[in-house]
Amino acid sequence: MKHFLIDIEYSVPLERINEIVGEHRAFLQTGYDKGWLLMSGPKNPKTGGLIIARAPSLEDIQRFFSHDPYQLKQAAVYTFREFDPVKRQAFMEEWIAGIGEN
């Protein structure tokens, strides 16, 4: 598995984001259910969000996020940064190794 930091920057006013955020979070749940997402949340201040994820490839994670309501409604821009999690807490071992992937 490859590991990614996904940086989301809103490209529309926060009022528009607030109209979409429920759909976005429901979409993210599908990534959690799939075992691809570890954590996500808005930045402070709320200019976008950050996600830590895993997937077989960059193309796979980009394809997955192409279905995000923020992307579909052109409300945000995504940056995908691959990284190697060489240091981590012991409780992360199974997730890093890809155990539990659906």
Contacts in CASP RR format, 6 or more apart in sequence:
PFRMAT RR
TARGET T0000
AUTHOR 0000-0000-0000
METHOD contacts of the structure
MODEL  1
MKHFLIDIEYSVPLERINEIVGEHRAFLQTGYDKGWLLMSGPKNPKTGGL
IIARAPSLEDIQRFFSHDPYQLKQAAVYTFREFDPVKRQAFMEEWIAGIG
EN
1 54 0 8 1.000
1 55 0 8 1.000
1 56 0 8 1.000
1 96 0 8 1.000
1 97 0 8 1.000
1 98 0 8 1.000
1 101 0 8 1.000
2 54 0 8 1.000
2 55 0 8 1.000
2 56 0 8 1.000
2 57 0 8 1.000
2 58 0 8 1.000
2 61 0 8 1.000
2 82 0 8 1.000
3 52 0 8 1.000
3 53 0 8 1.000
3 54 0 8 1.000
3 82 0 8 1.000
3 83 0 8 1.000
3 84 0 8 1.000
3 85 0 8 1.000
3 96 0 8 1.000
4 51 0 8 1.000
4 52 0 8 1.000
4 53 0 8 1.000
4 54 0 8 1.000
4 55 0 8 1.000
4 58 0 8 1.000
4 61 0 8 1.000
4 80 0 8 1.000
4 81 0 8 1.000
4 82 0 8 1.000
4 83 0 8 1.000
5 50 0 8 1.000
5 51 0 8 1.000
5 52 0 8 1.000
5 80 0 8 1.000
5 81 0 8 1.000
5 83 0 8 1.000
6 50 0 8 1.000
6 51 0 8 1.000
6 52 0 8 1.000
6 53 0 8 1.000
6 61 0 8 1.000
6 65 0 8 1.000
6 78 0 8 1.000
6 79 0 8 1.000
6 80 0 8 1.000
6 81 0 8 1.000
7 49 0 8 1.000
7 50 0 8 1.000
7 78 0 8 1.000
7 79 0 8 1.000
7 81 0 8 1.000
8 48 0 8 1.000
8 49 0 8 1.000
8 50 0 8 1.000
8 51 0 8 1.000
8 70 0 8 1.000
8 76 0 8 1.000
8 77 0 8 1.000
8 78 0 8 1.000
9 47 0 8 1.000
9 48 0 8 1.000
9 49 0 8 1.000
9 76 0 8 1.000
9 77 0 8 1.000
9 79 0 8 1.000
10 17 0 8 1.000
10 46 0 8 1.000
10 47 0 8 1.000
10 48 0 8 1.000
10 70 0 8 1.000
10 75 0 8 1.000
10 76 0 8 1.000
11 74 0 8 1.000
11 75 0 8 1.000
11 76 0 8 1.000
11 77 0 8 1.000
12 74 0 8 1.000
12 75 0 8 1.000
12 76 0 8 1.000
14 46 0 8 1.000
16 75 0 8 1.000
17 46 0 8 1.000
17 48 0 8 1.000
17 70 0 8 1.000
17 75 0 8 1.000
17 76 0 8 1.000
20 69 0 8 1.000
20 70 0 8 1.000
20 73 0 8 1.000
20 75 0 8 1.000
23 69 0 8 1.000
24 68 0 8 1.000
24 69 0 8 1.000
24 70 0 8 1.000
27 67 0 8 1.000
27 68 0 8 1.000
27 69 0 8 1.000
28 37 0 8 1.000
28 40 0 8 1.000
28 51 0 8 1.000
28 68 0 8 1.000
31 37 0 8 1.000
31 53 0 8 1.000
31 64 0 8 1.000
33 102 0 8 1.000
34 101 0 8 1.000
34 102 0 8 1.000
35 54 0 8 1.000
35 100 0 8 1.000
35 101 0 8 1.000
35 102 0 8 1.000
36 53 0 8 1.000
36 54 0 8 1.000
36 55 0 8 1.000
36 61 0 8 1.000
36 64 0 8 1.000
36 101 0 8 1.000
37 51 0 8 1.000
37 52 0 8 1.000
37 53 0 8 1.000
38 52 0 8 1.000
38 53 0 8 1.000
38 54 0 8 1.000
38 95 0 8 1.000
39 51 0 8 1.000
39 52 0 8 1.000
40 49 0 8 1.000
40 50 0 8 1.000
40 51 0 8 1.000
40 52 0 8 1.000
41 49 0 8 1.000
41 50 0 8 1.000
41 51 0 8 1.000
42 48 0 8 1.000
42 49 0 8 1.000
43 49 0 8 1.000
43 50 0 8 1.000
48 76 0 8 1.000
53 61 0 8 1.000
54 95 0 8 1.000
54 96 0 8 1.000
54 98 0 8 1.000
54 101 0 8 1.000
55 61 0 8 1.000
55 64 0 8 1.000
58 80 0 8 1.000
58 82 0 8 1.000
61 80 0 8 1.000
62 78 0 8 1.000
62 80 0 8 1.000
65 71 0 8 1.000
65 78 0 8 1.000
65 80 0 8 1.000
68 76 0 8 1.000
68 78 0 8 1.000
69 75 0 8 1.000
70 76 0 8 1.000
71 78 0 8 1.000
85 92 0 8 1.000
85 96 0 8 1.000
88 96 0 8 1.000
94 100 0 8 1.000
END
